[in-house]
Amino acid sequence: MSFTGPSVGPGGRTARRALEFGRTYVVRPKGRHQATIVWLHGLGDNGSSWSQLLETLPLPNIKWICPTAPTQPISIFGGFPSTAWFNVGELSEDAPDDIEGLDAAAAHVANLLAAEPADIKLGVGGFSMGAATSLNSATCFTHGKYGNGNTYPANLSAVVGLSGWLPCSKTLKSKIEGNNEAAGRAESLPVLLCHGKGDDVVPYKFGEKSSRALTSNGFKDMTFKSYNGLGHYTIPEEMEEVCAWLTSKLGLDGRST
């Protein structure tokens, strides 16, 4: 349930990539600031397009931070550069994950949230590859560590994934099992996954299996919504679901009309 492709240098050694993140777009709250959510775009996109959509949502208490992924060579494009949170190769449940790229993206999200006031609830969400990156952040938060073992600093209160998948799903059990603190964080973290049954880019089964993997590993506040006929894009019905869910889980004052 992962895309593959760590960069390999001369002699077969994994090469460290110098990643430069693009422009970040911020949507300020129109009402009392209660929550900040970093929202991550999909492969080949940028933070601008999603910031424009998020600005139209009736969620006056949320500050949205929409970063742009680094431009890097992507295996699935034959090495052609594209904005991406991590490298992408073939779509396969047995493919290795790009841990270095996932860690870099998770660290960027945590850094963006680090400056928020202590009384503000923090979240992360995204679409497609952005959803995968968000779910990886959820894993880092529950485990308390990045994939490389370094401490994960952000305290997440909500995670949203649209049309995505769960990276590193096969190692999730080992990160939570026997770790009471991790199990407690997994149990209490609200997660919303949405997926279209007509998705021909990230097949519906990937969203379904991601949901099952999270639930079976102790994520008890897990919601999975499916949409008949929906392809690899979002629709007003889905965003309405996201708004209602965030308002409920984050305890927001109320929605504007």
Accessible surface in RSA format (square Angstrom, percent):
REM  Atomic radii and reference values for relative SASA: ProtOr
REM  Chains: A
REM  Algorithm: Lee & Richards
REM  Probe-radius: 1.40
REM  Slices: 20
REM RES _ NUM      All-atoms   Total-Side   Main-Chain    Non-polar    All polar
REM                ABS   REL    ABS   REL    ABS   REL    ABS   REL    ABS   REL
RES MET A   1    16.77   8.7  13.02   8.6   3.75   8.9  13.25  11.3   3.52   4.7
RES SER A   2     4.93   4.2   4.93   6.6   0.00   0.0   3.41   7.3   1.52   2.1
RES PHE A   3    14.59   7.3  12.84   8.0   1.75   4.6  12.84   7.8   1.75   5.0
RES THR A   4    22.64  16.1  22.64  22.9   0.00   0.0  16.08  21.6   6.56   9.9
RES GLY A   5    11.73  14.5   0.00   N/A  11.73  14.5  11.73  32.2   0.00   0.0
RES PRO A   6    51.33  37.4  41.53  37.9   9.80  35.6  41.53  34.3   9.80  60.9
RES SER A   7    33.88  28.6  26.94  36.0   6.94  16.0  33.85  72.1   0.03   0.0
RES VAL A   8    95.54  62.9  61.26  55.5  34.28  82.6  61.30  53.3  34.24  92.9
RES GLY A   9    15.79  19.5   0.00   N/A  15.79  19.5  10.40  28.5   5.39  12.1
RES PRO A  10   112.41  81.9  99.42  90.6  12.98  47.2 111.84  92.3   0.57   3.5
RES GLY A  11    80.93  99.8   0.00   N/A  80.93  99.8  39.85 109.4  41.08  92.0
RES GLY A  12    56.54  69.7   0.00   N/A  56.54  69.7  27.79  76.3  28.75  64.4
RES ARG A  13   166.35  69.8 159.59  81.4   6.77  16.1  76.02 103.9  90.33  54.7
RES THR A  14    85.61  60.9  59.87  60.7  25.74  61.3  31.30  42.0  54.31  82.1
RES ALA A  15    39.75  36.5  32.30  49.8   7.45  17.0  39.75  56.0   0.00   0.0
RES ARG A  16   206.97  86.9 178.48  91.0  28.49  67.8  75.11 102.7 131.85  79.9
RES ARG A  17    43.63  18.3  21.35  10.9  22.28  53.1  27.39  37.4  16.25   9.8
RES ALA A  18   109.58 100.8  69.31 107.0  40.27  91.6  79.33 111.7  30.25  80.1
RES LEU A  19    42.96  23.9  13.04   9.3  29.92  75.2  14.26  10.0  28.70  77.2
RES GLU A  20   149.27  85.7 134.99 102.1  14.28  34.0  51.51  99.6  97.75  79.8
RES PHE A  21    51.52  25.8  30.25  18.7  21.27  55.3  30.25  18.3  21.27  60.9
RES GLY A  22    36.05  44.5   0.00   N/A  36.05  44.5  25.26  69.3  10.78  24.2
RES ARG A  23   167.19  70.2 152.27  77.6  14.91  35.5  58.58  80.1 108.61  65.8
RES THR A  24    48.91  34.8  27.07  27.4  21.84  52.0  19.52  26.2  29.39  44.4
RES TYR A  25    51.49  24.0  47.90  27.3   3.59   9.3  28.67  21.5  22.82  28.1
RES VAL A  26    60.16  39.6  29.58  26.8  30.58  73.7  29.58  25.7  30.58  82.9
RES VAL A  27    10.77   7.1   8.13   7.4   2.65   6.4  10.77   9.4   0.00   0.0
RES ARG A  28   154.93  65.1 145.59  74.2   9.34  22.2  62.50  85.4  92.43  56.0
RES PRO A  29    32.73  23.9  14.52  13.2  18.20  66.2  15.57  12.9  17.16 106.6
RES LYS A  30   138.66  67.6  96.47  59.2  42.20 100.5  97.19  87.5  41.48  44.2
RES GLY A  31    37.67  46.5   0.00   N/A  37.67  46.5  25.05  68.7  12.62  28.3
RES ARG A  32   150.73  63.3 133.94  68.3  16.79  40.0  74.26 101.5  76.47  46.3
RES HIS A  33    51.16  28.0  37.62  26.1  13.54  34.6  22.66  23.4  28.49  33.2
RES GLN A  34    28.75  16.1  22.46  16.4   6.29  15.0  12.19  26.0  16.56  12.6
RES ALA A  35     0.35   0.3   0.35   0.5   0.00   0.0   0.35   0.5   0.00   0.0
RES THR A  36     0.00   0.0   0.00   0.0   0.00   0.0   0.00   0.0   0.00   0.0
RES ILE A  37     2.28   1.3   2.28   1.7   0.00   0.0   2.28   1.6   0.00   0.0
RES VAL A  38     0.00   0.0   0.00   0.0   0.00   0.0   0.00   0.0   0.00   0.0
RES TRP A  39     2.38   1.0   0.63   0.3   1.75   4.1   0.63   0.3   1.75   2.8
RES LEU A  40     0.03   0.0   0.03   0.0   0.00   0.0   0.03   0.0   0.00   0.0
RES HIS A  41     0.92   0.5   0.13   0.1   0.78   2.0   0.13   0.1   0.78   0.9
RES GLY A  42     5.50   6.8   0.00   N/A   5.50   6.8   5.05  13.9   0.46   1.0
RES LEU A  43    56.77  31.6  30.96  22.1  25.81  64.9  31.11  21.8  25.67  69.1
RES GLY A  44    50.72  62.5   0.00   N/A  50.72  62.5  17.10  46.9  33.62  75.3
RES ASP A  45    44.70  31.3  39.51  39.3   5.19  12.3  16.38  38.6  28.32  28.2
RES ASN A  46    60.29  41.6  60.29  58.3   0.00   0.0  10.64  25.6  49.65  48.0
RES GLY A  47     0.85   1.0   0.00   N/A   0.85   1.0   0.85   2.3   0.00   0.0
RES SER A  48    25.89  21.9  25.89  34.6   0.00   0.0   9.45  20.1  16.44  23.0
RES SER A  49    51.44  43.5  39.68  53.0  11.76  27.1  43.24  92.1   8.19  11.5
RES TRP A  50    21.12   8.5  20.18   9.8   0.94   2.2  14.62   7.8   6.49  10.5
RES SER A  51    10.78   9.1  10.45  13.9   0.33   0.8   2.93   6.2   7.85  11.0
RES GLN A  52   114.25  63.9 106.78  78.0   7.48  17.8  42.13  89.7  72.13  54.7
RES LEU A  53    59.88  33.3  55.23  39.5   4.65  11.7  59.31  41.7   0.57   1.5
RES LEU A  54     2.40   1.3   0.09   0.1   2.31   5.8   0.09   0.1   2.31   6.2
RES GLU A  55    90.72  52.1  85.39  64.6   5.33  12.7  14.62  28.3  76.10  62.1
RES THR A  56   102.20  72.7  68.93  69.9  33.27  79.3  70.23  94.3  31.97  48.3
RES LEU A  57    21.31  11.9  11.08   7.9  10.23  25.7  11.22   7.9  10.09  27.2
RES PRO A  58    34.61  25.2  31.46  28.7   3.14  11.4  34.61  28.6   0.00   0.0
RES LEU A  59     8.41   4.7   1.05   0.8   7.36  18.5   1.43   1.0   6.97  18.8
RES PRO A  60    20.57  15.0  18.71  17.1   1.85   6.7  20.57  17.0   0.00   0.0
RES ASN A  61     5.59   3.9   5.53   5.3   0.06   0.1   0.00   0.0   5.59   5.4
RES ILE A  62     1.91   1.1   0.00   0.0   1.91   4.6   0.00   0.0   1.91   5.2
RES LYS A  63    29.41  14.3  29.41  18.0   0.00   0.0   3.78   3.4  25.62  27.3
RES TRP A  64     3.56   1.4   3.56   1.7   0.00   0.0   1.27   0.7   2.30   3.7
RES ILE A  65     8.08   4.6   8.08   6.0   0.00   0.0   8.08   5.8   0.00   0.0
RES CYS A  66     0.12   0.1   0.12   0.1   0.00   0.0   0.12   0.3   0.00   0.0
RES PRO A  67     0.08   0.1   0.04   0.0   0.03   0.1   0.04   0.0   0.03   0.2
RES THR A  68    13.01   9.3  12.99  13.2   0.02   0.0  12.00  16.1   1.01   1.5
RES ALA A  69     1.51   1.4   0.00   0.0   1.51   3.4   0.00   0.0   1.51   4.0
RES PRO A  70     1.26   0.9   0.93   0.8   0.33   1.2   1.26   1.0   0.00   0.0
RES THR A  71    92.87  66.1  65.02  65.9  27.85  66.4  44.74  60.1  48.13  72.8
RES GLN A  72     5.76   3.2   4.15   3.0   1.60   3.8   5.28  11.2   0.48   0.4
RES PRO A  73    85.51  62.3  78.83  71.9   6.68  24.3  79.01  65.2   6.50  40.4
RES ILE A  74     0.00   0.0   0.00   0.0   0.00   0.0   0.00   0.0   0.00   0.0
RES SER A  75    57.11  48.3  34.82  46.5  22.29  51.4  23.98  51.1  33.13  46.4
RES ILE A  76    85.09  48.4  56.36  42.0  28.73  69.2  62.39  44.9  22.70  61.6
RES PHE A  77    96.11  48.1  74.24  46.0  21.88  56.9  83.01  50.3  13.10  37.5
RES GLY A  78    76.35  94.2   0.00   N/A  76.35  94.2  39.69 108.9  36.66  82.1
RES GLY A  79    37.06  45.7   0.00   N/A  37.06  45.7  23.97  65.8  13.09  29.3
RES PHE A  80   144.29  72.2 139.04  86.1   5.25  13.7 143.46  87.0   0.84   2.4
RES PRO A  81    66.20  48.2  58.21  53.1   7.99  29.0  58.21  48.1   7.99  49.7
RES SER A  82    16.48  13.9   9.46  12.6   7.02  16.2  11.86  25.3   4.62   6.5
RES THR A  83    25.18  17.9  22.87  23.2   2.31   5.5  22.22  29.8   2.96   4.5
RES ALA A  84     0.10   0.1   0.00   0.0   0.10   0.2   0.10   0.1   0.00   0.0
RES TRP A  85     1.65   0.7   0.33   0.2   1.32   3.1   0.33   0.2   1.32   2.1
RES PHE A  86     3.32   1.7   3.32   2.1   0.00   0.0   3.32   2.0   0.00   0.0
RES ASN A  87    10.89   7.5  10.89  10.5   0.00   0.0   1.44   3.5   9.45   9.1
RES VAL A  88     3.46   2.3   3.46   3.1   0.00   0.0   3.46   3.0   0.00   0.0
RES GLY A  89     6.06   7.5   0.00   N/A   6.06   7.5   6.06  16.6   0.00   0.0
RES GLU A  90   117.87  67.7 104.46  79.0  13.41  31.9  39.74  76.9  78.13  63.8
RES LEU A  91    58.19  32.4  30.36  21.7  27.83  69.9  30.36  21.3  27.83  74.9
RES SER A  92    28.50  24.1  22.97  30.7   5.53  12.7  12.95  27.6  15.55  21.8
RES GLU A  93    59.71  34.3  50.10  37.9   9.61  22.9  17.24  33.3  42.47  34.7
RES ASP A  94   116.37  81.5  89.06  88.6  27.31  64.6  33.49  78.8  82.89  82.7
RES ALA A  95    12.52  11.5   0.72   1.1  11.80  26.8   6.04   8.5   6.48  17.2
RES PRO A  96    87.56  63.8  75.96  69.2  11.60  42.2  87.56  72.3   0.00   0.0
RES ASP A  97    30.61  21.4  18.62  18.5  11.99  28.4   1.62   3.8  28.99  28.9
RES ASP A  98     0.78   0.5   0.24   0.2   0.53   1.3   0.00   0.0   0.78   0.8
RES ILE A  99    71.84  40.9  69.28  51.6   2.56   6.2  69.28  49.9   2.56   6.9
RES GLU A 100    40.33  23.2  31.04  23.5   9.29  22.1  30.19  58.4  10.14   8.3
RES GLY A 101     0.00   0.0   0.00   N/A   0.00   0.0   0.00   0.0   0.00   0.0
RES LEU A 102     2.41   1.3   2.41   1.7   0.00   0.0   2.41   1.7   0.00   0.0
RES ASP A 103    13.93   9.8  12.97  12.9   0.96   2.3   9.72  22.9   4.21   4.2
RES ALA A 104    30.09  27.7  19.05  29.4  11.04  25.1  27.63  38.9   2.47   6.5
RES ALA A 105     0.61   0.6   0.06   0.1   0.55   1.2   0.15   0.2   0.47   1.2
RES ALA A 106     0.00   0.0   0.00   0.0   0.00   0.0   0.00   0.0   0.00   0.0
RES ALA A 107    31.36  28.8  31.33  48.3   0.03   0.1  31.33  44.1   0.03   0.1
RES HIS A 108    32.95  18.0  30.86  21.5   2.09   5.3  23.30  24.0   9.64  11.2
RES VAL A 109     0.03   0.0   0.03   0.0   0.00   0.0   0.03   0.0   0.00   0.0
RES ALA A 110     2.43   2.2   0.21   0.3   2.22   5.1   0.44   0.6   1.99   5.3
RES ASN A 111   103.29  71.2  89.24  86.2  14.04  33.8  22.05  53.1  81.23  78.5
RES LEU A 112    39.23  21.8  30.09  21.5   9.14  23.0  33.60  23.6   5.63  15.2
RES LEU A 113     2.36   1.3   0.49   0.4   1.86   4.7   0.54   0.4   1.82   4.9
RES ALA A 114    82.05  75.4  43.45  67.1  38.60  87.8  56.03  78.9  26.02  68.9
RES ALA A 115    93.98  86.4  58.76  90.7  35.22  80.1  69.99  98.6  23.99  63.6
RES GLU A 116    23.42  13.4   7.15   5.4  16.27  38.7   0.41   0.8  23.01  18.8
RES PRO A 117    73.11  53.3  58.77  53.6  14.34  52.1  70.71  58.4   2.41  15.0
RES ALA A 118   115.94 106.6  69.60 107.4  46.33 105.4  81.54 114.8  34.40  91.1
RES ASP A 119   122.81  86.0  89.92  89.5  32.89  77.8  51.72 121.7  71.09  70.9
RES ILE A 120    15.17   8.6   6.95   5.2   8.23  19.8   7.44   5.4   7.74  21.0
RES LYS A 121    92.43  45.1  88.37  54.2   4.07   9.7  60.79  54.7  31.65  33.7
RES LEU A 122    24.10  13.4  23.26  16.6   0.85   2.1  23.59  16.6   0.51   1.4
RES GLY A 123     0.55   0.7   0.00   N/A   0.55   0.7   0.17   0.5   0.38   0.8
RES VAL A 124     1.00   0.7   0.00   0.0   1.00   2.4   0.00   0.0   1.00   2.7
RES GLY A 125     0.00   0.0   0.00   N/A   0.00   0.0   0.00   0.0   0.00   0.0
RES GLY A 126     0.00   0.0   0.00   N/A   0.00   0.0   0.00   0.0   0.00   0.0
RES PHE A 127    23.75  11.9  23.75  14.7   0.00   0.0  23.75  14.4   0.00   0.0
RES SER A 128     9.44   8.0   9.44  12.6   0.00   0.0   1.00   2.1   8.44  11.8
RES MET A 129     3.28   1.7   3.28   2.2   0.00   0.0   3.20   2.7   0.08   0.1
RES GLY A 130     0.00   0.0   0.00   N/A   0.00   0.0   0.00   0.0   0.00   0.0
RES ALA A 131     0.16   0.1   0.16   0.2   0.00   0.0   0.16   0.2   0.00   0.0
RES ALA A 132     0.00   0.0   0.00   0.0   0.00   0.0   0.00   0.0   0.00   0.0
RES THR A 133     0.01   0.0   0.01   0.0   0.00   0.0   0.01   0.0   0.00   0.0
RES SER A 134     0.00   0.0   0.00   0.0   0.00   0.0   0.00   0.0   0.00   0.0
RES LEU A 135     1.89   1.1   1.85   1.3   0.04   0.1   1.85   1.3   0.04   0.1
RES ASN A 136     7.07   4.9   7.01   6.8   0.06   0.2   0.06   0.2   7.01   6.8
RES SER A 137     0.00   0.0   0.00   0.0   0.00   0.0   0.00   0.0   0.00   0.0
RES ALA A 138     0.29   0.3   0.29   0.4   0.00   0.0   0.29   0.4   0.00   0.0
RES THR A 139     3.49   2.5   3.48   3.5   0.01   0.0   2.99   4.0   0.50   0.8
RES CYS A 140     4.88   3.7   4.12   4.6   0.76   1.8   0.76   1.9   4.12   4.4
RES PHE A 141    19.79   9.9  17.97  11.1   1.82   4.7  18.25  11.1   1.54   4.4
RES THR A 142     0.23   0.2   0.23   0.2   0.00   0.0   0.00   0.0   0.23   0.3
RES HIS A 143    42.22  23.1  37.33  25.9   4.89  12.5  18.55  19.1  23.67  27.5
RES GLY A 144    18.38  22.7   0.00   N/A  18.38  22.7  14.45  39.7   3.92   8.8
RES LYS A 145    96.64  47.1  94.82  58.2   1.82   4.3  39.99  36.0  56.65  60.3
RES TYR A 146    22.81  10.6  20.90  11.9   1.91   5.0  16.61  12.5   6.20   7.6
RES GLY A 147    41.79  51.5   0.00   N/A  41.79  51.5  10.89  29.9  30.90  69.2
RES ASN A 148    94.52  65.2  56.72  54.8  37.80  91.0  37.76  90.9  56.76  54.9
RES GLY A 149    42.11  51.9   0.00   N/A  42.11  51.9  25.88  71.0  16.23  36.4
RES ASN A 150    91.17  62.9  86.01  83.1   5.16  12.4  19.72  47.5  71.45  69.1
RES THR A 151   107.57  76.5  92.79  94.1  14.78  35.2  57.12  76.7  50.45  76.3
RES TYR A 152    12.94   6.0   0.77   0.4  12.17  31.7   0.77   0.6  12.17  15.0
RES PRO A 153    93.50  68.1  58.66  53.5  34.83 126.6  64.97  53.6  28.53 177.3
RES ALA A 154    13.36  12.3   1.40   2.2  11.96  27.2   8.72  12.3   4.65  12.3
RES ASN A 155   102.88  70.9  98.78  95.5   4.10   9.9  29.81  71.7  73.07  70.6
RES LEU A 156     6.96   3.9   0.00   0.0   6.96  17.5   0.00   0.0   6.96  18.7
RES SER A 157    33.17  28.0  25.63  34.2   7.54  17.4  13.45  28.6  19.72  27.6
RES ALA A 158     1.70   1.6   0.94   1.4   0.76   1.7   1.08   1.5   0.62   1.6
RES VAL A 159     0.07   0.0   0.00   0.0   0.07   0.2   0.07   0.1   0.00   0.0
RES VAL A 160     1.97   1.3   1.97   1.8   0.00   0.0   1.97   1.7   0.00   0.0
RES GLY A 161     1.80   2.2   0.00   N/A   1.80   2.2   0.42   1.2   1.38   3.1
RES LEU A 162     0.00   0.0   0.00   0.0   0.00   0.0   0.00   0.0   0.00   0.0
RES SER A 163     0.01   0.0   0.01   0.0   0.00   0.0   0.00   0.0   0.01   0.0
RES GLY A 164     7.10   8.8   0.00   N/A   7.10   8.8   3.12   8.6   3.97   8.9
RES TRP A 165     3.35   1.3   3.11   1.5   0.24   0.6   2.71   1.4   0.65   1.0
RES LEU A 166     0.91   0.5   0.66   0.5   0.24   0.6   0.66   0.5   0.24   0.7
RES PRO A 167     1.72   1.3   0.91   0.8   0.80   2.9   0.91   0.8   0.80   5.0
RES CYS A 168    11.09   8.4   5.50   6.1   5.58  13.1   6.04  15.3   5.04   5.4
RES SER A 169    23.34  19.7  13.04  17.4  10.30  23.7   3.46   7.4  19.88  27.9
RES LYS A 170   150.21  73.3 117.10  71.9  33.11  78.8  99.41  89.5  50.80  54.1
RES THR A 171    65.67  46.7  64.12  65.0   1.55   3.7  64.00  86.0   1.67   2.5
RES LEU A 172     0.98   0.5   0.98   0.7   0.00   0.0   0.98   0.7   0.00   0.0
RES LYS A 173   118.60  57.9 117.81  72.3   0.79   1.9  62.06  55.9  56.54  60.2
RES SER A 174    87.72  74.1  57.48  76.7  30.24  69.7  52.08 110.9  35.64  49.9
RES LYS A 175    37.79  18.4  33.84  20.8   3.95   9.4  24.78  22.3  13.01  13.9
RES ILE A 176    11.67   6.6  10.96   8.2   0.72   1.7  10.96   7.9   0.72   1.9
RES GLU A 177   116.88  67.1  92.73  70.2  24.16  57.5  44.54  86.1  72.35  59.1
RES GLY A 178    85.55 105.5   0.00   N/A  85.55 105.5  41.99 115.2  43.56  97.6
RES ASN A 179    54.25  37.4  48.41  46.8   5.84  14.1  16.42  39.5  37.83  36.6
RES ASN A 180   135.48  93.4 121.78 117.7  13.71  33.0  31.81  76.6 103.67 100.2
RES GLU A 181   126.05  72.4 116.26  88.0   9.78  23.3  48.28  93.4  77.77  63.5
RES ALA A 182     0.00   0.0   0.00   0.0   0.00   0.0   0.00   0.0   0.00   0.0
RES ALA A 183    41.34  38.0  38.37  59.2   2.97   6.8  39.37  55.4   1.97   5.2
RES GLY A 184    36.83  45.4   0.00   N/A  36.83  45.4  32.01  87.9   4.82  10.8
RES ARG A 185    64.40  27.0  62.07  31.6   2.33   5.5  28.53  39.0  35.87  21.7
RES ALA A 186     0.01   0.0   0.01   0.0   0.00   0.0   0.01   0.0   0.00   0.0
RES GLU A 187    85.66  49.2  80.20  60.7   5.46  13.0  14.75  28.5  70.91  57.9
RES SER A 188    80.54  68.1  59.81  79.8  20.73  47.8  48.40 103.1  32.14  45.0
RES LEU A 189     2.98   1.7   0.24   0.2   2.74   6.9   2.96   2.1   0.02   0.0
RES PRO A 190    13.53   9.9  13.53  12.3   0.00   0.0  13.53  11.2   0.00   0.0
RES VAL A 191     0.10   0.1   0.10   0.1   0.00   0.0   0.10   0.1   0.00   0.0
RES LEU A 192     0.35   0.2   0.35   0.3   0.00   0.0   0.35   0.2   0.00   0.0
RES LEU A 193     7.94   4.4   7.94   5.7   0.00   0.0   7.94   5.6   0.00   0.0
RES CYS A 194     1.14   0.9   0.00   0.0   1.14   2.7   0.00   0.0   1.14   1.2
RES HIS A 195     2.00   1.1   2.00   1.4   0.00   0.0   0.20   0.2   1.80   2.1
RES GLY A 196     0.00   0.0   0.00   N/A   0.00   0.0   0.00   0.0   0.00   0.0
RES LYS A 197   106.09  51.8  80.82  49.6  25.26  60.2  33.49  30.1  72.59  77.3
RES GLY A 198    40.03  49.4   0.00   N/A  40.03  49.4  25.10  68.9  14.93  33.4
RES ASP A 199    10.21   7.2   0.00   0.0  10.21  24.1   0.00   0.0  10.21  10.2
RES ASP A 200   127.41  89.2  92.33  91.9  35.09  83.0  42.92 101.0  84.49  84.3
RES VAL A 201    83.84  55.2  70.37  63.7  13.47  32.5  74.21  64.5   9.63  26.1
RES VAL A 202     1.67   1.1   1.67   1.5   0.00   0.0   1.67   1.5   0.00   0.0
RES PRO A 203    39.94  29.1  39.68  36.2   0.26   0.9  39.94  33.0   0.00   0.0
RES TYR A 204    40.21  18.8  37.70  21.5   2.50   6.5  29.34  22.1  10.86  13.4
RES LYS A 205   102.38  49.9 100.17  61.5   2.21   5.3  49.25  44.3  53.13  56.6
RES PHE A 206     7.99   4.0   7.87   4.9   0.12   0.3   7.99   4.8   0.00   0.0
RES GLY A 207     2.40   3.0   0.00   N/A   2.40   3.0   2.40   6.6   0.00   0.0
RES GLU A 208    63.03  36.2  62.86  47.6   0.17   0.4   8.45  16.3  54.58  44.6
RES LYS A 209    64.49  31.5  61.63  37.8   2.85   6.8  35.25  31.7  29.23  31.1
RES SER A 210     0.40   0.3   0.40   0.5   0.00   0.0   0.40   0.8   0.00   0.0
RES SER A 211    12.04  10.2  12.04  16.1   0.00   0.0   1.43   3.0  10.61  14.9
RES ARG A 212   136.17  57.2 132.10  67.3   4.07   9.7  70.58  96.5  65.59  39.8
RES ALA A 213    19.37  17.8  12.94  20.0   6.43  14.6  18.93  26.7   0.44   1.2
RES LEU A 214     0.34   0.2   0.34   0.2   0.00   0.0   0.34   0.2   0.00   0.0
RES THR A 215    77.64  55.2  66.44  67.4  11.20  26.7  60.02  80.6  17.63  26.6
RES SER A 216    93.04  78.6  51.98  69.4  41.07  94.6  51.91 110.5  41.13  57.6
RES ASN A 217    24.92  17.2  16.37  15.8   8.55  20.6   7.24  17.4  17.68  17.1
RES GLY A 218    26.00  32.1   0.00   N/A  26.00  32.1  23.88  65.5   2.12   4.8
RES PHE A 219     0.41   0.2   0.19   0.1   0.22   0.6   0.19   0.1   0.22   0.6
RES LYS A 220   151.92  74.1 118.86  72.9  33.06  78.7  77.69  69.9  74.23  79.1
RES ASP A 221    38.25  26.8  33.30  33.1   4.95  11.7  15.52  36.5  22.74  22.7
RES MET A 222    31.24  16.2   4.66   3.1  26.58  63.3   4.66   4.0  26.58  35.2
RES THR A 223    36.30  25.8  33.08  33.5   3.22   7.7  21.98  29.5  14.33  21.7
RES PHE A 224    55.90  28.0  29.06  18.0  26.83  69.8  29.06  17.6  26.83  76.8
RES LYS A 225    74.95  36.6  73.68  45.2   1.27   3.0  22.86  20.6  52.09  55.5
RES SER A 226    49.84  42.1  24.80  33.1  25.04  57.7   0.70   1.5  49.15  68.9
RES TYR A 227    13.87   6.5  10.34   5.9   3.53   9.2  13.87  10.4   0.00   0.0
RES ASN A 228   130.04  89.7 100.11  96.7  29.93  72.1  33.95  81.7  96.09  92.9
RES GLY A 229    64.72  79.8   0.00   N/A  64.72  79.8  37.75 103.6  26.97  60.4
RES LEU A 230     5.27   2.9   1.92   1.4   3.36   8.4   5.16   3.6   0.12   0.3
RES GLY A 231     9.41  11.6   0.00   N/A   9.41  11.6   9.35  25.7   0.06   0.1
RES HIS A 232    38.43  21.0  22.11  15.4  16.32  41.8  19.31  19.9  19.12  22.2
RES TYR A 233   116.81  54.5 113.90  64.8   2.91   7.6  86.21  64.8  30.61  37.7
RES THR A 234    36.45  25.9  19.57  19.8  16.88  40.2  19.57  26.3  16.88  25.5
RES ILE A 235    49.34  28.1  47.10  35.1   2.25   5.4  49.34  35.5   0.00   0.0
RES PRO A 236   116.14  84.6 106.06  96.7  10.08  36.6 112.43  92.8   3.71  23.1
RES GLU A 237   111.91  64.3 101.12  76.5  10.80  25.7  44.61  86.3  67.30  54.9
RES GLU A 238     0.01   0.0   0.01   0.0   0.00   0.0   0.00   0.0   0.01   0.0
RES MET A 239     8.92   4.6   8.81   5.8   0.11   0.3   8.92   7.6   0.00   0.0
RES GLU A 240    94.50  54.3  92.01  69.6   2.50   5.9  41.88  81.0  52.62  43.0
RES GLU A 241    53.30  30.6  49.26  37.3   4.05   9.6   4.66   9.0  48.64  39.7
RES VAL A 242     0.20   0.1   0.20   0.2   0.00   0.0   0.20   0.2   0.00   0.0
RES CYS A 243     1.08   0.8   1.08   1.2   0.00   0.0   0.00   0.0   1.08   1.2
RES ALA A 244    46.57  42.8  39.86  61.5   6.70  15.3  42.01  59.2   4.55  12.1
RES TRP A 245    19.98   8.0  14.12   6.8   5.86  13.8  19.61  10.5   0.37   0.6
RES LEU A 246     0.46   0.3   0.46   0.3   0.00   0.0   0.46   0.3   0.00   0.0
RES THR A 247    27.41  19.5  24.99  25.3   2.42   5.8  24.91  33.5   2.51   3.8
RES SER A 248    81.66  69.0  53.98  72.0  27.68  63.8  34.54  73.5  47.12  66.0
RES LYS A 249    74.75  36.5  51.66  31.7  23.08  55.0  19.55  17.6  55.20  58.8
RES LEU A 250     3.31   1.8   0.68   0.5   2.63   6.6   0.68   0.5   2.63   7.1
RES GLY A 251    49.75  61.4   0.00   N/A  49.75  61.4  30.60  84.0  19.15  42.9
RES LEU A 252    15.34   8.5   2.01   1.4  13.32  33.5   2.01   1.4  13.32  35.8
RES ASP A 253    90.70  63.5  51.97  51.7  38.73  91.6  30.95  72.8  59.76  59.6
RES GLY A 254    30.88  38.1   0.00   N/A  30.88  38.1  26.52  72.8   4.36   9.8
RES ARG A 255    88.72  37.3  58.11  29.6  30.62  72.9  27.03  36.9  61.69  37.4
RES SER A 256    50.60  42.8  38.05  50.8  12.54  28.9  37.91  80.7  12.68  17.8
RES THR A 257   182.75 130.0 111.75 113.3  71.00 169.2 111.12 149.3  71.63 108.3
END  Absolute sums over single chains surface
CHAIN  1 A    10982.5       8088.1       2894.5       6010.2       4972.4
END  Absolute sums over all chains
TOTAL         10982.5       8088.1       2894.5       6010.2       4972.4
